[in-house]
Amino acid sequence: MNETLARALAQKFRALYGREPSLFRAPGRVNLIGEHTDYNDGYVLPAAIDLAAYVAIAPREDRRLEAKSLRLDPPFACSLDVAEPRPAGDWSDYVRGVALELARAGHRLVGADVLIDSDLPMGAGLSTSAALEVGFGLALATISGVTINRTELALLCQRAENGFVGARCGVMDQFISCRGVAGAALLLDCRTLETREVAIDESLRLLVCDTKARHQIASGDYNTRREECEQAVARLAQALPRVRALRDVSGQELGEHASLLSPALLRRARHVVEENARTLRMAAALESGDLAEAGRLMNASHASLRDDFEVSCKELDVMVEAAQSLPGVYGARMMGGGFGGCTINLVDGRAVENVAERVAAVYQAKTGIGPNVFCCAPAAGAGPIAL
């Protein structure tokens, strides 16, 4: 936890509102493997991290919600009594969407003053939006006297992002922000929401490399990829009626019925089918201590995301290739929706400082961009803060 940031946020809240706030944090996440599988009912292997969104909140006597972010503009205010609010097209939609879904779930909410800060880099693929949704949702529910379990909160926040914000994300980001475990990743079945803790060996480091590339096509192409997966399912279901999602298709079945798909749809489906298998194998590799196999699977994941799912970009490829060539790096791949953002690297702790320096130097030499490179530790999920 960033105690310095939390204390500063509480102090700024007191200065703005003249009251004592309650404090909450909700972490971002890294995903070791399992990219673009969550909305295909597949498997993912994320870990919550020690970077987070922080929320200071205090109840009001009326039913008005006023929220400010120390990193995003503009501030906003709304009434909780508006039955069908309209999206504003800015960061406030994540907050207002969560309030709307809490109300739709039958929870009686109180008005609140809210101040938000974060030490998560924006747009880097560390799930800043989910951390904001979960942190705010937990904060507003708690001061309203609402008891909500963490899985319910994750699903509610996902509905807010799907329906109100308009981003067709799967449940992984919100789930791991709610349910993260210190020292471990979670193998999550995105259909059943069953989980298994997968310990991260203490000798390992999770090195995140932010390319600082933010390509504007990302959100539109993310939704396009999801639509392509749905099209592939519809065509495969003609021959395989039991298929409801690409999770239901084996590699053998995909090969046997490849003629039903266009070349592009075949590539999209192949990535998802093989990525699901890689995710299960990586969880087993980490559990058995086979770090070489875990790294090989991460490298294969990046190649598939680059070539079959076509969501990488020059900056991500340069960063991954720079890391994969270094001693002490077990595996490296792009992480998140794609077209920019971060890479995730599984690194021997004894080599991590040298790896960080060399990756940053190679990347800057090849792109002219100075990256952000930092270590993350697997952290606990969202919760209140007691200073």
Secondary structure, DSSP 8 states (H G I E B T S, - for coil): --HHHHHHHHHHHHHHHSS--EEEEEEEEEESS--S-GGGT-EE-EEEEEEEEEEEEEE-SSSEEEEEESSSS--EEEETT-SS----SSTHHHHHHHHHHHHHTT-----EEEEEEE-S-TTSSS-HHHHHHHHHHHHHHHHTT----HHHHHHHHHHIIIIII-----SHHHHHHHH-BTTEEEEEETTT--EEEEE--TTEEEEEEEEEEE-TTHHHHHHHHHHHHHHHHHHHTTT-TT-SSGGG--HHHHHHTGGGS-HHHHHHHHHHHHHHHHHHHHHHHHHHT-HHHHHHHHHHHHHHHHHTS----HHHHHHHHHHHTSTTEEEEEE-SSSSEEEEEEEEEGGGHHHHHHHHHHHHHHHHS---EEEEE-B----EEE--
